[in-house]
Amino acid sequence: MNRALRFATEAKSQLAHLEQSPALNGVLKQVRKALGYLQTNPEHPSLNTHEFTSLSTKDYKAFEAYAQNNTPGAYRILWRYGPDEFDARKKRLPVLTILAILPHG
């Protein structure tokens, strides 16, 4: 099931930084690929998705997904499920909220 991606303010800013930095074009490509996997299958094996307990709250669990692996300062995507949205006919539209996109470390 495809999910809509919504970006928190910090994640929007971090993605914009990657888009505006020619030196980070390779990272941007990997981040976009990981976002695509998240949208279609948050449990895709290459994402190595796992709970990020330091951001989890009683209201939701936060998760970490790998955009890169085995790279110094490898980029990670922090995200959570929801809040889902509803269309005019009250059909649920599943959403993932991207909390942050940042280098590991």
ROLUMLO-484368 format. One record per residue: residue number from 1; residue in three letters; chain; x, y, z of N, C-alpha, C in turn. Coordinates in Angstrom, 1 decimal, always signed. Layout:
# residues N
<n->NUM&res->Ala&chain->A&nxx->X&nyy->Y&nzz->Z&caxx->X&cayy->Y&cazz->Z&cxx->X&cyy->Y&czz->Z>
...
# end
This chain:
# residues 105
<n->1&res->Met&chain->A&nxx->+0.8&nyy->-1.2&nzz->+0.0&caxx->+0.0&cayy->+0.0&cazz->+0.0&cxx->+0.9&cyy->+1.2&czz->+0.0>
<n->2&res->Asn&chain->A&nxx->+0.7&nyy->+2.1&nzz->-0.9&caxx->+1.4&cayy->+3.4&cazz->-1.0&cxx->+0.9&cyy->+4.3&czz->+0.1>
<n->3&res->Arg&chain->A&nxx->+1.8&nyy->+4.9&nzz->+0.8&caxx->+1.5&cayy->+5.9&cazz->+1.8&cxx->+2.0&cyy->+7.3&czz->+1.3>
<n->4&res->Ala&chain->A&nxx->+1.2&nyy->+8.3&nzz->+1.7&caxx->+1.6&cayy->+9.7&cazz->+1.4&cxx->+2.8&cyy->+10.0&czz->+2.4>
<n->5&res->Leu&chain->A&nxx->+3.7&nyy->+10.8&nzz->+1.9&caxx->+4.8&cayy->+11.3&cazz->+2.8&cxx->+4.5&cyy->+12.8&czz->+3.2>
<n->6&res->Arg&chain->A&nxx->+4.6&nyy->+13.0&nzz->+4.4&caxx->+4.4&cayy->+14.4&cazz->+4.9&cxx->+5.8&cyy->+14.7&czz->+5.6>
<n->7&res->Phe&chain->A&nxx->+6.3&nyy->+15.9&nzz->+5.4&caxx->+7.6&cayy->+16.3&cazz->+6.0&cxx->+7.4&cyy->+17.3&czz->+7.1>
<n->8&res->Ala&chain->A&nxx->+8.0&nyy->+17.0&nzz->+8.3&caxx->+8.0&cayy->+18.0&cazz->+9.4&cxx->+8.9&cyy->+19.1&czz->+8.9>
<n->9&res->Thr&chain->A&nxx->+8.8&nyy->+20.3&nzz->+9.5&caxx->+9.5&cayy->+21.5&cazz->+9.1&cxx->+11.0&cyy->+21.2&czz->+9.1>
<n->10&res->Glu&chain->A&nxx->+11.6&nyy->+20.5&nzz->+10.1&caxx->+13.0&cayy->+20.2&cazz->+10.1&cxx->+13.4&cyy->+19.3&czz->+8.9>
<n->11&res->Ala&chain->A&nxx->+12.6&nyy->+18.3&nzz->+8.6&caxx->+12.9&cayy->+17.4&cazz->+7.5&cxx->+12.8&cyy->+18.2&czz->+6.2>
<n->12&res->Lys&chain->A&nxx->+11.9&nyy->+19.1&nzz->+6.0&caxx->+11.8&cayy->+19.9&cazz->+4.8&cxx->+13.1&cyy->+20.7&czz->+4.6>
<n->13&res->Ser&chain->A&nxx->+13.5&nyy->+21.3&nzz->+5.7&caxx->+14.7&cayy->+22.1&cazz->+5.6&cxx->+16.0&cyy->+21.2&czz->+5.3>
<n->14&res->Gln&chain->A&nxx->+16.1&nyy->+20.1&nzz->+5.9&caxx->+17.2&cayy->+19.2&cazz->+5.6&cxx->+17.2&cyy->+18.6&czz->+4.2>
<n->15&res->Leu&chain->A&nxx->+16.0&nyy->+18.3&nzz->+3.6&caxx->+15.9&cayy->+17.9&cazz->+2.3&cxx->+16.3&cyy->+19.0&czz->+1.3>
<n->16&res->Ala&chain->A&nxx->+15.8&nyy->+20.2&nzz->+1.6&caxx->+16.1&cayy->+21.4&cazz->+0.8&cxx->+17.7&cyy->+21.6&czz->+0.8>
<n->17&res->His&chain->A&nxx->+18.3&nyy->+21.4&nzz->+1.9&caxx->+19.8&cayy->+21.6&cazz->+2.0&cxx->+20.5&cyy->+20.6&czz->+1.0>
<n->18&res->Leu&chain->A&nxx->+20.0&nyy->+19.3&nzz->+1.0&caxx->+20.6&cayy->+18.3&cazz->+0.1&cxx->+20.3&cyy->+18.7&czz->-1.3>
<n->19&res->Glu&chain->A&nxx->+19.2&nyy->+19.2&nzz->-1.6&caxx->+18.8&cayy->+19.6&cazz->-3.0&cxx->+19.6&cyy->+20.7&czz->-3.5>
<n->20&res->Gln&chain->A&nxx->+20.1&nyy->+21.6&nzz->-2.6&caxx->+20.8&cayy->+22.8&cazz->-3.0&cxx->+22.3&cyy->+22.7&czz->-2.9>
<n->21&res->Ser&chain->A&nxx->+22.8&nyy->+21.5&nzz->-2.5&caxx->+24.2&cayy->+21.3&cazz->-2.4&cxx->+24.7&cyy->+20.3&czz->-3.5>
<n->22&res->Pro&chain->A&nxx->+25.3&nyy->+20.8&nzz->-4.5&caxx->+25.8&cayy->+19.9&cazz->-5.6&cxx->+26.7&cyy->+18.8&czz->-5.1>
<n->23&res->Ala&chain->A&nxx->+27.5&nyy->+19.1&nzz->-4.1&caxx->+28.4&cayy->+18.1&cazz->-3.5&cxx->+27.7&cyy->+16.9&czz->-2.9>
<n->24&res->Leu&chain->A&nxx->+26.4&nyy->+17.1&nzz->-2.6&caxx->+25.6&cayy->+16.0&cazz->-1.9&cxx->+24.6&cyy->+15.4&czz->-2.9>
<n->25&res->Asn&chain->A&nxx->+24.8&nyy->+15.5&nzz->-4.2&caxx->+23.9&cayy->+14.9&cazz->-5.2&cxx->+23.8&cyy->+13.4&czz->-5.0>
<n->26&res->Gly&chain->A&nxx->+24.9&nyy->+12.7&nzz->-4.7&caxx->+24.8&cayy->+11.3&cazz->-4.5&cxx->+24.0&cyy->+10.9&czz->-3.3>
<n->27&res->Val&chain->A&nxx->+24.2&nyy->+11.7&nzz->-2.2&caxx->+23.4&cayy->+11.5&cazz->-1.0&cxx->+21.9&cyy->+11.7&czz->-1.3>
<n->28&res->Leu&chain->A&nxx->+21.6&nyy->+12.8&nzz->-2.0&caxx->+20.2&cayy->+13.1&cazz->-2.3&cxx->+19.6&cyy->+12.0&czz->-3.1>
<n->29&res->Lys&chain->A&nxx->+20.3&nyy->+11.4&nzz->-4.0&caxx->+19.8&cayy->+10.3&cazz->-4.8&cxx->+19.5&cyy->+9.1&czz->-3.9>
<n->30&res->Gln&chain->A&nxx->+20.3&nyy->+8.8&nzz->-3.0&caxx->+20.1&cayy->+7.7&cazz->-2.0&cxx->+19.0&cyy->+8.0&czz->-1.1>
<n->31&res->Val&chain->A&nxx->+18.9&nyy->+9.2&nzz->-0.6&caxx->+17.7&cayy->+9.6&cazz->+0.3&cxx->+16.4&cyy->+9.5&czz->-0.5>
<n->32&res->Arg&chain->A&nxx->+16.4&nyy->+10.0&nzz->-1.7&caxx->+15.1&cayy->+9.9&cazz->-2.5&cxx->+14.7&cyy->+8.4&czz->-2.7>
<n->33&res->Lys&chain->A&nxx->+15.7&nyy->+7.5&nzz->-3.0&caxx->+15.4&cayy->+6.1&cazz->-3.2&cxx->+14.9&cyy->+5.5&czz->-1.9>
<n->34&res->Ala&chain->A&nxx->+15.5&nyy->+5.9&nzz->-0.7&caxx->+15.0&cayy->+5.4&cazz->+0.5&cxx->+13.6&cyy->+5.9&czz->+0.8>
<n->35&res->Leu&chain->A&nxx->+13.3&nyy->+7.1&nzz->+0.5&caxx->+11.9&cayy->+7.7&cazz->+0.7&cxx->+10.9&cyy->+6.9&czz->-0.2>
<n->36&res->Gly&chain->A&nxx->+11.3&nyy->+6.5&nzz->-1.4&caxx->+10.5&cayy->+5.7&cazz->-2.2&cxx->+10.1&cyy->+4.4&czz->-1.6>
<n->37&res->Tyr&chain->A&nxx->+11.2&nyy->+3.7&nzz->-1.1&caxx->+11.0&cayy->+2.5&cazz->-0.4&cxx->+10.0&cyy->+2.6&czz->+0.8>
<n->38&res->Leu&chain->A&nxx->+10.2&nyy->+3.7&nzz->+1.6&caxx->+9.4&cayy->+4.0&cazz->+2.7&cxx->+7.9&cyy->+4.1&czz->+2.3>
<n->39&res->Gln&chain->A&nxx->+7.7&nyy->+4.8&nzz->+1.2&caxx->+6.4&cayy->+5.1&cazz->+0.7&cxx->+5.7&cyy->+3.8&czz->+0.3>
<n->40&res->Thr&chain->A&nxx->+6.4&nyy->+2.8&nzz->-0.2&caxx->+5.7&cayy->+1.6&cazz->-0.7&cxx->+5.8&cyy->+0.5&czz->+0.3>
<n->41&res->Asn&chain->A&nxx->+6.9&nyy->+0.4&nzz->+1.1&caxx->+7.1&cayy->-0.7&cazz->+2.0&cxx->+8.1&cyy->-0.3&czz->+3.1>
<n->42&res->Pro&chain->A&nxx->+7.6&nyy->+0.3&nzz->+4.2&caxx->+8.5&cayy->+0.8&cazz->+5.3&cxx->+9.4&cyy->-0.3&czz->+5.9>
<n->43&res->Glu&chain->A&nxx->+9.0&nyy->-1.6&nzz->+5.6&caxx->+9.8&cayy->-2.7&cazz->+6.1&cxx->+10.8&cyy->-3.3&czz->+5.1>
<n->44&res->His&chain->A&nxx->+11.0&nyy->-2.5&nzz->+4.0&caxx->+11.9&cayy->-3.0&cazz->+2.9&cxx->+13.3&cyy->-3.4&czz->+3.6>
<n->45&res->Pro&chain->A&nxx->+13.8&nyy->-4.5&nzz->+3.2&caxx->+15.1&cayy->-5.0&cazz->+3.9&cxx->+16.2&cyy->-4.0&czz->+3.8>
<n->46&res->Ser&chain->A&nxx->+16.4&nyy->-3.2&nzz->+2.7&caxx->+17.5&cayy->-2.3&cazz->+2.6&cxx->+17.4&cyy->-1.1&czz->+3.5>
<n->47&res->Leu&chain->A&nxx->+16.2&nyy->-0.8&nzz->+4.0&caxx->+16.1&cayy->+0.3&cazz->+4.9&cxx->+16.5&cyy->+0.0&czz->+6.4>
<n->48&res->Asn&chain->A&nxx->+16.6&nyy->-1.3&nzz->+6.7&caxx->+17.0&cayy->-1.7&cazz->+8.0&cxx->+16.2&cyy->-0.9&czz->+9.1>
<n->49&res->Thr&chain->A&nxx->+14.9&nyy->-0.8&nzz->+8.9&caxx->+14.0&cayy->+0.0&cazz->+9.8&cxx->+13.9&cyy->-0.6&czz->+11.2>
<n->50&res->His&chain->A&nxx->+14.1&nyy->+0.3&nzz->+12.1&caxx->+13.9&cayy->-0.1&cazz->+13.5&cxx->+13.5&cyy->+1.0&czz->+14.4>
<n->51&res->Glu&chain->A&nxx->+12.9&nyy->+0.7&nzz->+15.5&caxx->+12.4&cayy->+1.8&cazz->+16.4&cxx->+13.5&cyy->+2.7&czz->+16.9>
<n->52&res->Phe&chain->A&nxx->+13.2&nyy->+4.0&nzz->+16.9&caxx->+14.2&cayy->+5.0&cazz->+17.4&cxx->+13.6&cyy->+5.4&czz->+18.7>
<n->53&res->Thr&chain->A&nxx->+14.0&nyy->+4.7&nzz->+19.8&caxx->+13.3&cayy->+4.9&cazz->+21.1&cxx->+13.5&cyy->+6.3&czz->+21.7>
<n->54&res->Ser&chain->A&nxx->+14.6&nyy->+6.9&nzz->+21.4&caxx->+14.8&cayy->+8.3&cazz->+22.0&cxx->+13.8&cyy->+9.3&czz->+21.5>
<n->55&res->Leu&chain->A&nxx->+13.1&nyy->+9.1&nzz->+20.3&caxx->+12.1&cayy->+10.0&cazz->+19.8&cxx->+10.7&cyy->+9.5&czz->+20.0>
<n->56&res->Ser&chain->A&nxx->+10.6&nyy->+8.2&nzz->+20.4&caxx->+9.2&cayy->+7.6&cazz->+20.6&cxx->+8.6&cyy->+8.3&czz->+21.8>
<n->57&res->Thr&chain->A&nxx->+7.3&nyy->+8.4&nzz->+21.7&caxx->+6.5&cayy->+9.0&cazz->+22.9&cxx->+5.4&cyy->+8.0&czz->+23.2>
<n->58&res->Lys&chain->A&nxx->+4.5&nyy->+8.4&nzz->+24.2&caxx->+3.4&cayy->+7.5&cazz->+24.5&cxx->+2.3&cyy->+7.6&czz->+23.4>
<n->59&res->Asp&chain->A&nxx->+2.4&nyy->+8.7&nzz->+22.5&caxx->+1.4&cayy->+8.8&cazz->+21.4&cxx->+1.8&cyy->+8.1&czz->+20.2>
<n->60&res->Tyr&chain->A&nxx->+3.1&nyy->+8.0&nzz->+19.9&caxx->+3.6&cayy->+7.3&cazz->+18.7&cxx->+5.0&cyy->+6.8&czz->+18.8>
<n->61&res->Lys&chain->A&nxx->+5.3&nyy->+5.8&nzz->+18.0&caxx->+6.7&cayy->+5.2&cazz->+17.9&cxx->+7.4&cyy->+5.9&czz->+16.7>
<n->62&res->Ala&chain->A&nxx->+8.6&nyy->+6.3&nzz->+17.0&caxx->+9.4&cayy->+6.8&cazz->+15.9&cxx->+10.4&cyy->+5.7&czz->+15.4>
<n->63&res->Phe&chain->A&nxx->+10.7&nyy->+5.8&nzz->+14.1&caxx->+11.6&cayy->+4.8&cazz->+13.5&cxx->+12.7&cyy->+5.4&czz->+12.8>
<n->64&res->Glu&chain->A&nxx->+13.8&nyy->+4.6&nzz->+12.6&caxx->+15.0&cayy->+5.1&cazz->+11.9&cxx->+15.1&cyy->+4.1&czz->+10.7>
<n->65&res->Ala&chain->A&nxx->+15.3&nyy->+4.7&nzz->+9.5&caxx->+15.6&cayy->+3.9&cazz->+8.3&cxx->+16.9&cyy->+4.4&czz->+7.7>
<n->66&res->Tyr&chain->A&nxx->+17.6&nyy->+3.5&nzz->+7.1&caxx->+18.9&cayy->+3.8&cazz->+6.5&cxx->+18.7&cyy->+4.3&czz->+5.1>
<n->67&res->Ala&chain->A&nxx->+19.3&nyy->+5.4&nzz->+4.7&caxx->+19.4&cayy->+5.9&cazz->+3.4&cxx->+20.7&cyy->+5.4&czz->+2.8>
<n->68&res->Gln&chain->A&nxx->+21.7&nyy->+5.3&nzz->+3.7&caxx->+23.0&cayy->+4.8&cazz->+3.4&cxx->+23.5&cyy->+3.8&czz->+4.4>
<n->69&res->Asn&chain->A&nxx->+24.4&nyy->+2.9&nzz->+4.1&caxx->+24.9&cayy->+2.0&cazz->+5.1&cxx->+26.4&cyy->+1.8&czz->+4.8>
<n->70&res->Asn&chain->A&nxx->+27.2&nyy->+1.5&nzz->+5.8&caxx->+28.6&cayy->+1.3&cazz->+5.8&cxx->+29.3&cyy->+2.5&czz->+5.1>
<n->71&res->Thr&chain->A&nxx->+28.9&nyy->+3.6&nzz->+5.5&caxx->+29.5&cayy->+4.9&cazz->+5.0&cxx->+29.7&cyy->+5.8&czz->+6.2>
<n->72&res->Pro&chain->A&nxx->+30.9&nyy->+6.4&nzz->+6.3&caxx->+31.1&cayy->+7.4&cazz->+7.4&cxx->+30.0&cyy->+8.5&czz->+7.3>
<n->73&res->Gly&chain->A&nxx->+29.4&nyy->+8.7&nzz->+8.4&caxx->+28.3&cayy->+9.8&cazz->+8.4&cxx->+27.1&cyy->+9.4&czz->+7.6>
<n->74&res->Ala&chain->A&nxx->+26.8&nyy->+8.1&nzz->+7.5&caxx->+25.7&cayy->+7.6&cazz->+6.7&cxx->+24.4&cyy->+8.3&czz->+7.0>
<n->75&res->Tyr&chain->A&nxx->+23.6&nyy->+8.7&nzz->+6.0&caxx->+22.4&cayy->+9.4&cazz->+6.2&cxx->+21.3&cyy->+8.4&czz->+6.7>
<n->76&res->Arg&chain->A&nxx->+20.5&nyy->+8.9&nzz->+7.6&caxx->+19.3&cayy->+8.2&cazz->+8.2&cxx->+18.1&cyy->+9.1&czz->+8.0>
<n->77&res->Ile&chain->A&nxx->+16.9&nyy->+8.4&nzz->+8.0&caxx->+15.7&cayy->+9.1&cazz->+7.9&cxx->+14.9&cyy->+8.7&czz->+9.2>
<n->78&res->Leu&chain->A&nxx->+14.5&nyy->+9.7&nzz->+9.9&caxx->+13.7&cayy->+9.4&cazz->+11.1&cxx->+12.2&cyy->+9.7&czz->+10.7>
<n->79&res->Trp&chain->A&nxx->+11.3&nyy->+8.8&nzz->+11.1&caxx->+9.9&cayy->+8.9&cazz->+10.6&cxx->+9.0&cyy->+8.2&czz->+11.6>
<n->80&res->Arg&chain->A&nxx->+7.7&nyy->+8.5&nzz->+11.4&caxx->+6.6&cayy->+7.8&cazz->+12.2&cxx->+5.4&cyy->+7.6&czz->+11.3>
<n->81&res->Tyr&chain->A&nxx->+4.6&nyy->+6.7&nzz->+11.8&caxx->+3.3&cayy->+6.5&cazz->+11.1&cxx->+2.3&cyy->+7.6&czz->+11.5>
<n->82&res->Gly&chain->A&nxx->+1.6&nyy->+8.0&nzz->+10.5&caxx->+0.5&cayy->+9.0&cazz->+10.7&cxx->+1.0&cyy->+10.4&czz->+10.9>
<n->83&res->Pro&chain->A&nxx->+0.1&nyy->+11.3&nzz->+11.2&caxx->-1.4&cayy->+11.0&cazz->+11.4&cxx->-2.0&cyy->+10.8&czz->+10.0>
<n->84&res->Asp&chain->A&nxx->-2.8&nyy->+9.8&nzz->+9.9&caxx->-3.5&cayy->+9.5&cazz->+8.6&cxx->-4.5&cyy->+10.6&czz->+8.3>
<n->85&res->Glu&chain->A&nxx->-4.8&nyy->+10.7&nzz->+7.0&caxx->-5.8&cayy->+11.7&cazz->+6.6&cxx->-7.0&cyy->+11.0&czz->+6.0>
<n->86&res->Phe&chain->A&nxx->-8.1&nyy->+11.8&nzz->+5.7&caxx->-9.3&cayy->+11.2&cazz->+5.2&cxx->-9.7&cyy->+12.1&czz->+4.0>
<n->87&res->Asp&chain->A&nxx->-10.2&nyy->+11.4&nzz->+3.0&caxx->-10.7&cayy->+12.2&cazz->+1.8&cxx->-12.2&cyy->+12.5&czz->+2.0>
<n->88&res->Ala&chain->A&nxx->-12.8&nyy->+13.2&nzz->+1.0&caxx->-14.1&cayy->+13.7&cazz->+1.2&cxx->-15.1&cyy->+12.6&czz->+1.5>
<n->89&res->Arg&chain->A&nxx->-14.8&nyy->+11.3&nzz->+1.0&caxx->-15.7&cayy->+10.2&cazz->+1.2&cxx->-15.4&cyy->+9.4&czz->+2.5>
<n->90&res->Lys&chain->A&nxx->-14.5&nyy->+10.0&nzz->+3.4&caxx->-14.1&cayy->+9.4&cazz->+4.6&cxx->-13.3&cyy->+8.2&czz->+4.5>
<n->91&res->Lys&chain->A&nxx->-12.6&nyy->+8.1&nzz->+3.3&caxx->-11.7&cayy->+7.0&cazz->+3.1&cxx->-10.4&cyy->+7.4&czz->+3.7>
<n->92&res->Arg&chain->A&nxx->-9.8&nyy->+6.4&nzz->+4.5&caxx->-8.5&cayy->+6.7&cazz->+5.1&cxx->-7.4&cyy->+6.7&czz->+4.1>
<n->93&res->Leu&chain->A&nxx->-6.5&nyy->+7.7&nzz->+4.2&caxx->-5.3&cayy->+7.9&cazz->+3.4&cxx->-4.1&cyy->+7.7&czz->+4.3>
<n->94&res->Pro&chain->A&nxx->-3.4&nyy->+6.6&nzz->+4.3&caxx->-2.3&cayy->+6.4&cazz->+5.2&cxx->-1.1&cyy->+7.4&czz->+4.9>
<n->95&res->Val&chain->A&nxx->-0.5&nyy->+7.8&nzz->+6.0&caxx->+0.5&cayy->+8.8&cazz->+5.9&cxx->+1.7&cyy->+8.4&czz->+6.7>
<n->96&res->Leu&chain->A&nxx->+2.9&nyy->+8.7&nzz->+6.2&caxx->+4.2&cayy->+8.6&cazz->+7.0&cxx->+4.6&cyy->+10.0&czz->+7.2>
<n->97&res->Thr&chain->A&nxx->+5.0&nyy->+10.4&nzz->+8.4&caxx->+5.6&cayy->+11.7&cazz->+8.6&cxx->+7.1&cyy->+11.6&czz->+8.8>
<n->98&res->Ile&chain->A&nxx->+7.8&nyy->+12.3&nzz->+7.9&caxx->+9.3&cayy->+12.3&cazz->+7.9&cxx->+9.7&cyy->+13.3&czz->+9.0>
<n->99&res->Leu&chain->A&nxx->+10.3&nyy->+12.9&nzz->+10.0&caxx->+10.7&cayy->+13.8&cazz->+11.1&cxx->+12.1&cyy->+14.5&czz->+10.8>
<n->100&res->Ala&chain->A&nxx->+13.0&nyy->+13.8&nzz->+10.3&caxx->+14.3&cayy->+14.3&cazz->+10.0&cxx->+15.1&cyy->+13.5&czz->+9.0>
<n->101&res->Ile&chain->A&nxx->+16.0&nyy->+14.1&nzz->+8.3&caxx->+16.9&cayy->+13.4&cazz->+7.4&cxx->+18.3&cyy->+14.0&czz->+7.7>
<n->102&res->Leu&chain->A&nxx->+19.1&nyy->+13.1&nzz->+8.3&caxx->+20.4&cayy->+13.6&cazz->+8.8&cxx->+21.5&cyy->+12.6&czz->+8.8>
<n->103&res->Pro&chain->A&nxx->+22.8&nyy->+13.0&nzz->+8.8&caxx->+23.9&cayy->+12.1&cazz->+8.9&cxx->+23.9&cyy->+11.4&czz->+10.3>
<n->104&res->His&chain->A&nxx->+24.3&nyy->+10.1&nzz->+10.3&caxx->+24.4&cayy->+9.4&cazz->+11.5&cxx->+25.7&cyy->+9.8&czz->+12.2>
<n->105&res->Gly&chain->A&nxx->+25.5&nyy->+9.9&nzz->+13.5&caxx->+26.7&cayy->+10.2&cazz->+14.3&cxx->+26.5&cyy->+11.1&czz->+15.4>
# end
